[in-house]
Amino acid sequence: MREALQRWRPIVDREIERLLPREIDAAYLEEFFGPATHEYDAEAVQRAISDPIWDLLDRGGKRWRAVLFLVLVEAFDEDPEEYLPYACVPEILHNGTIIVDDVEDGATMRRGEPALHRVYGVDVALNAGNAMYFLPLKVVARNPGGLDSETQLAAYEMLMEELNRTHLGQGMDIHWHNRGTIDITEDEYLEMCACKTGCLGRIVARLAAIATGQDRQTERAVARYAERMSVAFQIGDDILDVETALESGGDFGKGVGNDVREGKKTLMAIHAAANADPGRAARLEDLLWADDNTDEEVREVVDIFRETGSVEYARERATEISAAAREDLDRVDIAPEPRDRLADFPRFVVEREA
């Protein structure tokens, strides 16, 4: 897994740069977006779209969604190099959702630096994030893989279907965030993850299957694999946030314990509220509902998670879901070597350290 990431990440970044150059000029705008009705302002596009997007991309991120797409293409016995532009689709979409999510959550930090809306302003951040929902559609429209019209339409319709579901998941998450009580069921939480995070994984898998001409049964199997893996990733990400807070020994600093500070109703919070005594459960709700949390309050939330065994419970659920994702691969007719590489992805997203 790590070898695949190291191999493909720089190649993916170069491909994204073809789609959205670091330096914008009038020639690119006319070639990519069509002739101006009057006159483009290339510098404005540079400052308001390209600069903030590349600021975020250059901060890191493992590009595992793009790499997973390429590994799936290889597993389908096709040359990944021929499908590189399509690998950009889930990666750009993912980073677009990050920008918008950070605005909606009031996040302070992203990948070790101030969130984009705190650097460029909410207006620029939202516009750049929204642009990243639409740029990938240009990949499908420009048809770099020479797909027939029926396949091209299937790819476009799939993107519309899955992107709509991501907003269902985000809507659920926002609504819960705006409630003081923790009265969400585990199944509701998992459905939110399946929509918000899982649909991006499904885009990866379904696009790889559609572009390479796989049958619907194969498409459904790899979509389920990627969805489950993405849900495991989300739970693992929540655990990582808590463990980072634990390791800090209370000296959290900005951006550490972000989920607590943002009042997120994670699986750990749901489990803790259901298993703590009533007084501690009420205290947990108060802390997550607060507008701001001190370092001591973040530590108190983490202590409640530990007292109720909620961190370990979440880890067990992530491991179970990760194992189920690997079982989905048994329904796909691929060679043992690519199957092993794909089976390694769910382990990586749960066990990663950063």
C-alpha positions in Angstrom: 0.0 0.0 0.0 2.7 2.5 1.0 4.7 1.6 -2.1 1.7 2.3 -4.3 1.2 5.6 -2.6 4.8 6.6 -3.0 4.8 5.6 -6.7 1.6 7.2 -7.8 1.2 10.3 -5.7 3.6 12.6 -7.6 2.1 11.3 -10.9 -1.4 12.1 -9.7 -0.3 15.6 -8.6 1.2 16.2 -12.1 -2.1 15.1 -13.6 -4.1 17.4 -11.4 -1.8 20.2 -12.5 -2.8 19.5 -16.1 -6.4 19.9 -15.1 -5.8 23.0 -13.0 -2.4 24.6 -13.6 -0.6 26.4 -10.8 -0.2 29.4 -13.1 -3.4 30.5 -14.9 -3.3 32.4 -18.1 -5.8 33.5 -20.7 -4.8 30.7 -23.1 -5.7 28.0 -20.5 -9.0 29.7 -19.6 -10.1 29.8 -23.3 -8.9 26.3 -24.0 -10.5 24.8 -20.9 -13.6 26.9 -20.4 -14.2 28.2 -23.9 -13.7 31.7 -25.4 -14.6 34.6 -23.2 -17.7 36.5 -24.1 -15.8 39.7 -23.3 -12.5 39.2 -21.4 -11.3 36.8 -18.7 -9.3 38.2 -15.7 -6.7 35.5 -15.4 -5.1 37.0 -12.3 -8.4 37.0 -10.5 -8.9 33.3 -11.3 -5.3 32.7 -10.2 -5.8 34.3 -6.8 -9.3 33.1 -6.1 -9.2 29.6 -7.4 -5.8 28.1 -8.3 -3.8 29.6 -5.4 -6.1 28.4 -2.6 -6.7 25.0 -4.1 -2.9 24.4 -4.6 -2.3 25.7 -1.1 -4.5 22.9 0.2 -3.1 20.2 -2.1 0.5 21.1 -1.3 -0.1 20.7 2.4 -0.2 16.9 2.0 -2.8 14.3 1.9 -1.9 10.8 0.8 -4.1 10.8 -2.4 -5.2 7.3 -1.5 -8.5 7.7 -3.4 -6.7 8.4 -6.6 -4.2 5.6 -6.0 -7.0 3.2 -5.2 -8.6 4.1 -8.5 -5.4 3.2 -10.4 -4.9 0.0 -8.4 -8.5 -1.0 -9.3 -7.8 -0.3 -13.0 -4.7 -2.4 -12.8 -6.7 -5.2 -11.1 -9.2 -5.1 -14.0 -6.2 -5.9 -16.3 -5.9 -2.4 -17.8 -3.0 0.0 -18.0 -3.4 2.7 -15.2 -1.4 5.2 -17.2 -4.2 5.3 -19.8 -6.8 6.3 -17.1 -4.7 8.9 -15.2 -7.1 11.9 -15.8 -9.9 9.9 -14.3 -7.9 9.3 -11.1 -8.0 13.1 -10.5 -11.8 13.0 -10.2 -12.2 11.5 -6.7 -9.1 13.4 -5.4 -10.4 16.8 -6.5 -13.9 16.1 -5.2 -12.5 15.0 -1.8 -10.4 18.1 -1.4 -13.4 20.3 -2.5 -15.5 18.7 0.3 -12.7 19.4 2.8 -12.8 23.2 2.0 -16.6 23.4 2.3 -16.7 21.2 5.4 -14.2 23.4 7.2 -16.3 26.4 6.6 -19.5 24.7 7.8 -17.7 23.3 10.8 -15.9 26.5 11.7 -12.6 24.5 11.7 -9.4 26.3 12.6 -6.8 24.0 11.1 -6.4 21.7 8.2 -3.3 19.6 7.6 -1.2 21.5 10.1 -2.0 25.0 8.9 -5.0 27.4 9.2 -8.1 26.3 7.3 -8.4 28.0 3.9 -11.3 30.2 4.9 -9.2 31.7 7.6 -6.4 32.5 5.1 -8.4 33.6 2.0 -11.8 34.4 3.5 -15.1 32.5 3.5 -16.1 33.8 0.1 -13.0 32.7 -1.7 -12.9 29.3 0.2 -16.5 28.4 -0.6 -16.1 29.4 -4.3 -12.9 27.4 -4.6 -14.4 24.4 -2.8 -17.5 24.5 -5.0 -15.4 24.8 -8.2 -13.8 21.5 -7.2 -17.2 19.8 -7.4 -17.4 20.8 -11.1 -13.9 20.6 -12.4 -14.0 16.8 -12.4 -17.0 16.9 -14.6 -14.8 18.4 -17.3 -12.7 15.2 -17.2 -15.8 13.2 -18.1 -16.9 15.7 -20.7 -13.4 15.9 -22.4 -13.4 12.1 -22.5 -9.6 11.5 -22.3 -10.2 7.7 -22.3 -12.1 7.8 -25.5 -15.2 6.2 -23.9 -18.2 5.5 -26.0 -21.2 7.8 -25.5 -23.1 5.2 -23.4 -20.2 4.7 -21.0 -19.5 8.4 -20.8 -23.1 9.0 -19.8 -23.0 6.2 -17.3 -20.0 7.8 -15.6 -21.7 11.2 -15.5 -24.9 9.8 -14.1 -23.0 7.9 -11.5 -21.2 11.1 -10.4 -24.5 12.9 -10.0 -26.0 10.1 -8.0 -23.1 9.8 -5.6 -22.5 13.5 -5.2 -26.2 14.0 -4.2 -25.8 11.4 -1.5 -22.7 13.0 -0.1 -24.8 16.1 0.6 -27.4 13.9 2.4 -24.6 12.7 4.7 -23.3 16.2 5.2 -26.8 17.4 6.0 -27.2 14.8 8.7 -23.8 15.6 10.2 -24.6 19.4 10.3 -28.0 18.8 11.9 -26.5 16.6 14.6 -23.8 19.2 15.2 -26.5 21.8 15.8 -28.2 19.7 18.5 -27.2 19.8 22.1 -28.2 16.2 22.7 -26.6 13.0 21.6 -29.6 10.9 20.6 -28.3 9.4 17.3 -28.3 5.6 16.8 -25.1 3.8 15.7 -26.9 2.8 12.4 -27.8 6.5 11.7 -24.1 7.4 12.3 -22.9 4.6 9.9 -25.4 5.7 7.3 -24.1 9.3 7.6 -20.6 8.0 7.0 -21.7 5.8 4.1 -23.1 8.9 2.4 -20.6 11.6 3.4 -17.4 9.6 3.2 -18.5 6.4 1.6 -19.9 7.9 -1.6 -16.5 9.4 -2.4 -15.1 5.9 -2.1 -17.9 4.5 -4.2 -17.1 7.1 -6.9 -13.5 5.7 -6.9 -14.6 2.2 -7.4 -17.6 2.7 -9.7 -15.6 5.1 -12.0 -12.9 2.5 -12.3 -15.4 -0.2 -13.1 -17.4 1.9 -15.6 -14.4 3.3 -17.4 -12.9 -0.2 -17.9 -16.1 -1.8 -19.0 -16.8 -4.1 -16.1 -20.3 -5.6 -15.6 -22.8 -4.3 -13.1 -22.2 -7.1 -10.6 -18.5 -6.3 -10.4 -19.3 -2.6 -10.2 -21.6 -3.2 -7.2 -19.1 -5.4 -5.4 -16.2 -3.0 -5.7 -18.5 -0.1 -4.7 -19.5 -1.9 -1.6 -15.8 -2.6 -0.8 -14.9 1.0 -1.2 -17.9 2.3 0.8 -17.1 0.0 3.7 -13.4 0.9 3.5 -14.3 4.6 3.6 -16.6 4.2 6.6 -13.7 2.4 8.4 -11.5 5.3 7.3 -13.9 7.8 8.9 -14.0 6.0 12.2 -10.2 5.6 12.1 -9.9 9.3 11.5 -12.1 10.1 14.5 -9.9 7.8 16.6 -6.8 9.4 15.4 -8.1 12.8 16.5 -8.7 11.5 20.0 -5.3 9.7 20.2 -3.5 12.8 19.1 -5.2 14.6 22.0 -4.2 11.8 24.4 -0.5 11.9 23.3 -0.3 15.6 23.8 -0.7 15.1 27.5 -3.1 18.1 27.7 -0.9 20.5 25.8 -3.2 20.4 22.8 -2.5 23.5 20.9 -4.7 24.6 18.0 -6.1 21.9 15.8 -5.6 19.0 18.3 -8.8 17.5 19.5 -10.6 19.2 16.7 -13.6 16.9 16.7 -14.3 17.7 20.4 -13.8 21.4 19.8 -16.3 21.3 16.9 -18.8 19.2 18.9 -18.9 16.3 16.5 -21.1 13.4 17.2 -18.7 10.6 16.4 -19.2 6.9 17.0 -17.1 7.3 20.2 -19.5 10.1 21.4 -22.6 8.0 20.6 -21.2 5.0 22.4 -20.0 7.0 25.4 -23.4 8.8 25.8 -25.1 5.4 25.8 -22.7 3.8 28.3 -21.7 6.5 30.7 -23.7 7.1 33.9 -26.4 9.8 33.4 -24.3 12.6 35.0 -21.3 11.9 32.9 -23.4 11.6 29.7 -25.0 15.0 30.4 -21.6 16.5 31.0 -20.4 15.0 27.7 -23.3 16.7 25.9 -22.6 20.0 27.6 -18.9 19.9 26.6 -19.7 19.0 23.0 -22.4 21.7 22.8 -20.1 24.4 24.1 -19.0 27.2 21.7 -15.4 26.8 22.8 -13.5 24.2 24.8 -10.4 24.7 26.9 -7.6 22.1 26.8 -8.9 20.8 30.1 -12.4 20.3 28.7 -11.0 18.5 25.7 -9.1 16.2 28.1 -12.3 15.6 30.1 -14.2 14.5 26.9 -11.3 12.1 26.1 -11.4 10.8 29.7 -15.2 10.0 29.3 -14.4 8.2 26.0 -11.8 6.1 27.8 -13.9 5.4 30.9 -16.7 4.0 28.7 -14.3 2.0 26.5 -15.5 4.0 23.5 -12.2 4.4 21.8 -11.6 0.7 21.8 -15.2 0.0 20.8 -14.8 2.4 17.8 -11.5 0.7 16.9 -13.2 -2.8 17.0 -16.0 -1.5 14.7 -13.6 0.0 12.3 -11.7 -3.3 12.2 -14.9 -5.3 11.6 -16.0 -3.0 8.8 -12.5 -3.1 7.3 -12.6 -7.0 7.3 -16.0 -6.9 5.6 -14.6 -4.7 2.9 -11.9 -7.2 2.2 -14.6 -10.0 2.0 -16.3 -7.9 -0.7 -13.3 -8.6 -2.9 -14.1 -12.3 -3.0 -17.1 -11.4 -5.3 -14.7 -9.9 -7.8 -12.8 -11.9 -10.4 -9.3 -10.5 -10.2 -5.8 -12.1 -9.9 -4.4 -12.9 -6.5 -1.6 -10.2 -6.6 -3.9 -7.2 -7.2 -6.5 -8.7 -4.8 -3.8 -8.7 -2.1 -2.9 -5.0 -2.8 -6.6 -4.0 -2.7 -7.0 -6.0 0.6 -4.2 -4.0 2.1 -6.0 -0.7 1.6 -8.7 -1.2 4.3 -6.0 -2.2 6.8 -4.0 0.9 6.0 -6.9 3.4 6.4 -7.7 1.9 9.9 -4.2 1.5 11.1 -2.5 4.6 9.7 -0.8 6.9 12.2 -1.4 10.2 10.4 
